[in-house]
Amino acid sequence: MENILEVEKIKRSKKINITTPQIEEHHKGFLILLPFMILMIMFLISPFISTFIGSFINEYGEFTLENYEYIFQSRFIKQSIFNSLELAFISTFVGLLISLQGAYSLNRLKNSSKKSILLFINMLSNFSGIPLAFAFIILLGSNGVMTILLKNIGLIDGFDVYSKTGLILMYIYFQLPLGLLLLYPVFDRLNPQWQEMVNIMGGSTFTFWKRVGIPVMLKEILGTMLIMFANAMGAYACTLALTNGTYNVMTIRITSYIAGEVAYEPGIASAMSILLGGILIFVVIINEVMLKKKRGKYEK
Amino acid sequence: MKNKVHMWIVTAILTTLFLPILGTLVYSLSTKWTNTLLPQGLTLKWYLEIFKNEMFLNAVGKSFWICLVSLFFIALILVPAVFVATYYFKKIEKFMEILVLVCFAVPGAVSVVGLIKLYSSEPFRLVGTTYILVGVYFVLAYPFVYRGIKNSLDGLNLKELIESANILGASTRMAFFKIIVPNISKGLSVSMLLTFSMLFGEFLLVNMLVGGKFQTVQMYINSIKSGYSGHYSSALVITYFAILLILTTLAFYMGEKNNRR
């Protein structure tokens, strides 16, 4: 019996001896991950948890659902949710359609200007926030370059860039570079011969896109849509600068409740943040589910 | 024939995208432009005014400084972390991928609420200081820099490279510094430059977390809404755009060189 134990011990010690350096390396490796994790916990995870908890706490520090009740009753907040969703849906839909065609055309271009075009689009994708709103005001404001030009030609009476129409235009504007950049490489997947094959077999161009083109790229198209949607829902600086904060959207409402001159309502701000975060997570999940379904359909 | 149609479509989209910038450019170069088809005169005085303005130069300096510091920390922390995760901890790698999605999907307005609540009182009084920006920029830049590092690492045969280095007597750490870092540095600098231009345009977080004390370029442009002429602000927008142009072009040429090697 003792012998067996001895042997076991030796085996074990041997085992440990063999693996010690590996384990040590693993431990050291873990230490390298620590700063990353600390930063993520400090600046991403714990703020989110704190917001989540905060959304259930009223001004006296008691547990409550009042904040959620309030945001679903207040017309003003409901309007901001509706406005945010409206802007996001319209700009994503229109932006996606234009950038699909644009990315396809760009991908099919044969000349060498492609690279510089991509460079410009890349740069435009970072042209956002307050400078973008300024450029829009200068172009389309009541004394804007374009407004005057079109007025002089006689096409329009005037254009109100500070309105919903102006916002929709600006949102579509900042969605386009993003969509183009994300969708451009996806069209590489389409083999030009596939279309010929479909045509030979009697299918029209429409059939090709419906049965082959779109399904092949579906994952990326949905992913792009998701990013565009999140981008529009989270837009803040340009909306604020263009409308001076008068257009009621979720991001502006949230920030006005935590740092506004009028009201300090951290509970309501938290509940709205959780709602906004929830909407985006919901969209991510729908995206994944749809992807799985479609994938099953086409790959079986 | 088909190619021509595509050319027209691309041209139309690009022209539309450049219209606001073009309009702003012409406006910034004109002396006066109201109710006429073309500007009444051309001048460079708005640009001279900008470059004489200390507030603006300060803002550019501050923007550059905070972006550089943040990026420095991001590279310092993220490069070894992604390497370690890819080489040793497959599970953590998956977790990092999920974080990319989360960082991308959660807008600044959401995280700001929690950040203000957590860090405006002791023991972590960070709101109002620039330290907090380094932290939030880390989260903001993470998806982009992670992708950049990951793509470069995936291009290498990591396991074989490290194992051969080990067999030849080099420690894994040495292999990391002598083999991995030089190999990914070019790809990394491209993604860093692009991230830089993204951080450069950040407004919400600076505005909410630090406030008017720390004027970055976007904060400065926001602060001159009233009291300055439209020509002056359009010259500002164009200058801002020129900075973006330089950064992106640099990134592209570096990427090109990288591909050619």
Interface residues (C-beta under 8 A of the other chain):
Chain A: E25 H26 G29 F30 I32 L33 P35 F36 L39 M40 M42 F43 L44 S46 P47 F48 I49 S50 T51 G54 I98 Q101 G102 Y104 S105 L106 R108 L109 K110 K115 I117 L119 F120 I121 N122 M123 L124 N126 F127 S128 G129 I130 P131 L132 F134 A135 F136 I138 L139 N143 G144 V145 M146 I148 L149 N152 Y173 L176 P177 L180 L226 I227 A230 M233 G234 Y236 A237 A241 M250 T251 I254 T255 I258 A259 P266 A269 S270 S273 I274 L276 G277 L280 I281 V284
Chain B: K2 N3 V5 H6 M7 I9 V10 I13 L14 L17 F18 L19 P20 I21 G23 T24 V26 Y27 W33 T34 N35 T36 L37 I77 L78 P80 A81 V84 A85 Y87 Y88 F89 I92 L99 L101 V102 C103 F104 A105 V106 P107 G108 A109 V110 S111 V112 V113 G114 L115 I116 K117 L118 G135 V136 F138 V139 Y142 T172 L194 S197 M198 F200 G201 E202 F203 L204 N207 M208 Q218 I221 N222 K225 G230 S233 S234 L236 V237 Y240 F241 L244 L245 T248 T249 A251 F252 E256
